């Protein structure tokens, strides 16, 4: 069945971008106007994040999100057959800064948010960086689709690391100089084992692992902003936060990351993945020991 599904998706991926984007426009219309796919969640997230905006402004952001969301799926499908040359015409970034850090023998943590098209990072980093690149991912429940996604994401050399088996999976990579890349804005499964701080206007849990791993190994840390230049074309804007994460105290890097992704989302609000419940975990008094923000807890 794997070969049947993969073969079908591969044939679809051979369609020109103009046809795939036409299909994307159809699915956008169906998803937003007919199916109402997670529309309540999207609108509620936007209300929490941007209470100062009018209802019309939030609706415009929601529509832009759905368009980008479907484009992201189409572009990911296209990755099954897209050549490296074609890809590099559509995606680039400022990776010159990385060379000096690599030459010093440092490992690097790349952290980004769920901005479109984050999937292109699975390809761009291994092409631009000459040390092994490990990408942390959450497996898809459907085993066939999960196998296909691992194959597609790793086409240009990325080493896919299963987040549910991280400690074991990362060992082989950690023995050599490497880059670790992950999208780190998602709600952790265990809010009682997360850092808590205000995310826009409400407390939210953030993963502890990215910061602790970088500090423990004194790695370099780079935050990446994914910019949409035009439809199907992206620029990865990298910002060096530190070359020595071990110098940071607990919570400092996570606060910096929160500030960074809030700024990125505010610049391009329609490019963030709003279809997940970003504030699904309620803050409890027992989390006070995990509160790392400077300010008071918003409500």
DOMIMI-142059 format. One record per residue (C-alpha): residue in one letter; x, y, z. Coordinates in steps of 0.05 Angstrom, whole numbers, plus 5000, padded with zeros to 4 digits. Each point is the difference from the previous one (the first is absolute). Layout:
BEGIN
AXYZ/...
END
This chain:
BEGIN
X500050005000/X505850475014/X502449964928/X493050124974/X498950625042/X507050264988/X499549874925/X493450384996/X502750595039/X506350014958/X496150034935/X495950585028/X506450355019/X502250004927/X494450504984/X502650714986/X499650495057/X494850424963/X495249404998/X501549815072/X498550715023/X493549994961/X498349375039/X502150365064/X495250574985/X494349504993/X501649665066/X500750685034/X492950184979/X497349335024/X503850015066/X498250715018/X493150114971/X496949304998/X503349535050/X501850545052/X506149595019/X502050205071/X497550714986/X497750095072/X506949825025/X503450474951/X495550595015/X500649895076/X507649964995/X500150654961/X495450335051/X504849825056/X506250214962/X497250644969/X494450275043/X501650714975/X498249824928/X493050054972/X495849394983/X501050164926/X507650035009/X500149335036/X495649694945/X505050254948/X505749675038/X496049365005/X498849984925/X507450124987/X501749445048/X495549504964/X503150194933/X507049915028/X498049365036/X497749664936/X506050284961/X504549695052/X496849324990/X500650074924/X507350225005/X501549425046/X496849524950/X504350304945/X506249845041/X499249274979/X502850164930/X502750715003/X507450044980/X505350355042/X501050514945/X492650174996/X499650035076/X505850495008/X496550474951/X494250035049/X503549995067/X506350315028/X502650325063/X505850365034/X504349405020/X506750344990/X500350135075/X499849265015/X506849854967/X504050355054/X496449645056/X500949324966/X507450144991/X500750105075/X497449295009/X493550225033/X493449634996/X494050454983/X492749995020/X495450314948/X493250195030/X494050244962/X492450055004/X494449684960/X500450524945/X498949824928/X503849664969/X503949695057/X500449344962/X505050314953/X504850045058/X500849244996/X503350124933/X503350675004/X504349875062/X503549374973/X501350354934/X502950625032/X503849695059/X505749504992/X499149615064/X494549495016/X493250335011/X495149665047/X492750224996/X495449845058/X492949804979/X493649755030/X497949354965/X493449964963/X495249485029/X498849694931/X506249564991/X499850034924/X499650764998/X505350045054/X504849574959/X498650434938/X501350655037/X506549745029/X502349814930/X498050674969/X502750435057/X506749644998/X501150014924/X505750515004/X503549685060/X496350225063/X500349485055/X492949945027/X499749935076/X493549745030/X498050465058/X496449435036/X506649615002/X504750595002/X505149765052/X501549364962/X499450304930/X504750585012/X505849595027/X503049824933/X499750724977/X502850295065/X506649614992/X502250484945/X499550754986/X492950144978/X494350484992/X493449875036/X493750324970/X493150015030/X493550395000/X499450155074/X493650405009/X495149425008/X496549865065/X503749455036/X496149385018/X501650085074/X498550715023/X502649825068/X506949894971/X500350644958/X502350715008/X494050475007/X499950724977/X495350494966/X499149864926/X496650614971/X494550125051/X499549345037/X504549515039/X502449424957/X504949425011/X506549984959/X504549404990/X505849985049/X504349524959/X502650474947/X502850485051/X502749485049/X503449614945/X503450614972/X502350255069/X502449325023/X504449904938/X501850754994/X497649994928/X498850604955/X492750214992/X496950304938/X492850244993/X497049954930/X494450424971/X496649714938/X498150564953/X495249914942/X502750414942/X494449824953/X495849394987/X504549395004/X506450415014/X503150065069/X505950305035/X502849715065/X502450595042/X504949745052/X501950385064/X505949785043/X497850035073/X506349735031/X506049574984/X500449775072/X493249815029/X503349765064/X500750725021/X492450085006/X496049905063/X493749565002/X494350314961/X504050554965/X500449674931/X492749795002/X497950725016/X504250244941/X496849474955/X493050215023/X501550724984/X502949804932/X494049594977/X495050515026/X503550524957/X500249534940/X492749835006/X498050735008/X503750174936/X496549464959/X494149755041/X497049624942/X506249584994/X499349655068/X496649345013/X493750235036/X496049364992/X502849705064/X497550205068/X505950435021/X497350125070/X496749335014/X503549925068/X497350415057/X505050295049/X499849705070/X503150235065/X504249375001/X503750274939/X502750605038/X506849665007/X500249974924/X498250734988/X505950354967/X497150654973/X502050675029/X493050285002/X493649785034/X495649454972/X495050264950/X492949745001/
END
